[in-house]
Amino acid sequence: MFKQKNYLALGAVFVVAVLILSLPPNVTSRLKLVVGSWFSPLFGLVDAAQQLPASLADNALPRRELLHQISLLRQQNQQLLAAQLQANATARENDQLHALIGWQKQAPWKLQPARVVMRDPANWWRTVQINLGSRNGMAVNMPVLTTDGLVGRISAVGATRSQVVLIGDQNCRVSARVENSTHDVGILSASGPLDPALVDLSYLTGGASLKSGQNVLTSGLGGVFPAGIPIGKIVDAQTVEYGLATEARVKLNANPGALDQVLVLTNPQMP
Amino acid sequence: MNVFQTILILAFAFLAVFAETVLPASRNWLGAQVDLLPALMVFAALSSNITTVALLAVFGGVWFDSQSANPLGITILPLIAVGFPIFLRRDLILRDLPFAQFVLGAIASALVPALTILLLLNGGKQPLIGWGSLWQWIVMTAGGALMTPVIFEVFAWCDHALGYQPRSETSFRPDREIQRGRKKD
């Protein structure tokens, strides 16, 4: 009787697992979000705990220091306004040239700041979750970047949180262009599980002239990432497939292992 | 074993999954995130009933997968695959010895990720694996092994602090008390 109860429990667990695994993908993703939302109160607690030292420090900051910081920020603001004036003039000139040639005018990027709230607990995926969801206008495949460069794309969207699959995960392949004379184009994919900042750039032509330190940008091909987002720098390269192709290792500008604040590109415009 | 312990184990599993998502310390220092669910499963299998083992496998697995890119429910099977044999053979295991706990924790922490990856590959998924995964596997095994005796200690402390403790009998017995002075009839 005792053993029968044990095997019944084993059978029940097995049935539950098979049932959950055999659910349709849309139901599973919804269920995942529902279960994931159970952790929301704990995330709120962590947020509060993280903000507490900062607010305490703010309260303890002397008035003189605050005035000094305001003065510095005013100076910086003036410099940025001057730079913006120059940029506006360049943009106008650029628009006129675009109009002369007949090129489509590029819309400015709309970037929405977000915060990384959690990382994937499994070692074999590279995903994070951000604190914006469908309520904030997030959608699947929106590019995610930092001020240093591209980070990944949104792979699933919940009401208040979204999952971001990072460059270096097998599910995030990016068409990338090397900033060299031949503008070699390849595909960025996972390199290895240990160093998240290192990825492989493969499917380059055999005669690609790659040098260490060359910039790698998004090519705009593939329909997900707009062209020109910085990704990283070439570390080294080698020919593969008996010289028919070249593979390079790329050091990402934005370290995926230390992400905190990110920007979501909400109006990715393809060429 | 009572309902309180089952609730405590499930609450610990919930917090363990949450901690794994927000505390990247072991990932940053050692290159791998240590999973506490296998160690907790060893504790549940050695100290609790089959219902707790089953509930831990289901809820622990679902909570873990909900925070991960794993297909939902895939971690349930490795957890029960580790917990059930330990539960069946627990009368033969010296469960109070920290060394036995350490070894079982190591075995469980090694088997659960290996079985999960096997299931993922079998399901056509593409988890990120390579030679570096061996190092991650070692870190997960060692981390889980070290954490298993700690979990036993934590639960022993919780049991001592929050659970019912039977009153210890004193050596004083009123019927054996030596009567001093003259006996009054």
Boltz contact constraints between the chains, C-beta under 6 A:
constraints:
  - contact:
      token1: [A, 6]
      token2: [B, 50]
      max_distance: 6.0
  - contact:
      token1: [A, 9]
      token2: [B, 50]
      max_distance: 6.0
  - contact:
      token1: [A, 9]
      token2: [B, 54]
      max_distance: 6.0
  - contact:
      token1: [A, 10]
      token2: [B, 84]
      max_distance: 6.0
  - contact:
      token1: [A, 13]
      token2: [B, 54]
      max_distance: 6.0
  - contact:
      token1: [A, 13]
      token2: [B, 57]
      max_distance: 6.0
  - contact:
      token1: [A, 13]
      token2: [B, 58]
      max_distance: 6.0
  - contact:
      token1: [A, 13]
      token2: [B, 80]
      max_distance: 6.0
  - contact:
      token1: [A, 16]
      token2: [B, 58]
      max_distance: 6.0
  - contact:
      token1: [A, 17]
      token2: [B, 73]
      max_distance: 6.0
  - contact:
      token1: [A, 17]
      token2: [B, 76]
      max_distance: 6.0
  - contact:
      token1: [A, 17]
      token2: [B, 77]
      max_distance: 6.0
  - contact:
      token1: [A, 20]
      token2: [B, 72]
      max_distance: 6.0
  - contact:
      token1: [A, 20]
      token2: [B, 73]
      max_distance: 6.0
  - contact:
      token1: [A, 21]
      token2: [B, 73]
      max_distance: 6.0
  - contact:
      token1: [A, 28]
      token2: [B, 72]
      max_distance: 6.0
  - contact:
      token1: [A, 31]
      token2: [B, 72]
      max_distance: 6.0
  - contact:
      token1: [A, 32]
      token2: [B, 66]
      max_distance: 6.0
  - contact:
      token1: [A, 32]
      token2: [B, 72]
      max_distance: 6.0
  - contact:
      token1: [A, 35]
      token2: [B, 62]
      max_distance: 6.0
  - contact:
      token1: [A, 35]
      token2: [B, 66]
      max_distance: 6.0
  - contact:
      token1: [A, 36]
      token2: [B, 66]
      max_distance: 6.0
  - contact:
      token1: [A, 39]
      token2: [B, 18]
      max_distance: 6.0
  - contact:
      token1: [A, 42]
      token2: [B, 18]
      max_distance: 6.0
  - contact:
      token1: [A, 46]
      token2: [B, 22]
      max_distance: 6.0
  - contact:
      token1: [A, 118]
      token2: [B, 21]
      max_distance: 6.0
  - contact:
      token1: [A, 118]
      token2: [B, 22]
      max_distance: 6.0
  - contact:
      token1: [A, 119]
      token2: [B, 21]
      max_distance: 6.0
  - contact:
      token1: [A, 119]
      token2: [B, 24]
      max_distance: 6.0
  - contact:
      token1: [A, 120]
      token2: [B, 68]
      max_distance: 6.0
  - contact:
      token1: [A, 120]
      token2: [B, 69]
      max_distance: 6.0
  - contact:
      token1: [A, 121]
      token2: [B, 20]
      max_distance: 6.0
  - contact:
      token1: [A, 121]
      token2: [B, 21]
      max_distance: 6.0
  - contact:
      token1: [A, 121]
      token2: [B, 33]
      max_distance: 6.0
  - contact:
      token1: [A, 121]
      token2: [B, 67]
      max_distance: 6.0
  - contact:
      token1: [A, 121]
      token2: [B, 68]
      max_distance: 6.0
  - contact:
      token1: [A, 122]
      token2: [B, 68]
      max_distance: 6.0
  - contact:
      token1: [A, 122]
      token2: [B, 70]
      max_distance: 6.0
  - contact:
      token1: [A, 123]
      token2: [B, 32]
      max_distance: 6.0
  - contact:
      token1: [A, 123]
      token2: [B, 33]
      max_distance: 6.0
  - contact:
      token1: [A, 123]
      token2: [B, 136]
      max_distance: 6.0
  - contact:
      token1: [A, 124]
      token2: [B, 127]
      max_distance: 6.0
  - contact:
      token1: [A, 124]
      token2: [B, 128]
      max_distance: 6.0
  - contact:
      token1: [A, 125]
      token2: [B, 69]
      max_distance: 6.0
  - contact:
      token1: [A, 127]
      token2: [B, 69]
      max_distance: 6.0
  - contact:
      token1: [A, 170]
      token2: [B, 126]
      max_distance: 6.0
  - contact:
      token1: [A, 170]
      token2: [B, 128]
      max_distance: 6.0
  - contact:
      token1: [A, 190]
      token2: [B, 128]
      max_distance: 6.0
  - contact:
      token1: [A, 192]
      token2: [B, 130]
      max_distance: 6.0
  - contact:
      token1: [A, 192]
      token2: [B, 132]
      max_distance: 6.0
  - contact:
      token1: [A, 193]
      token2: [B, 128]
      max_distance: 6.0
  - contact:
      token1: [A, 193]
      token2: [B, 130]
      max_distance: 6.0
  - contact:
      token1: [A, 193]
      token2: [B, 132]
      max_distance: 6.0
  - contact:
      token1: [A, 193]
      token2: [B, 133]
      max_distance: 6.0
  - contact:
      token1: [A, 194]
      token2: [B, 31]
      max_distance: 6.0
  - contact:
      token1: [A, 194]
      token2: [B, 132]
      max_distance: 6.0
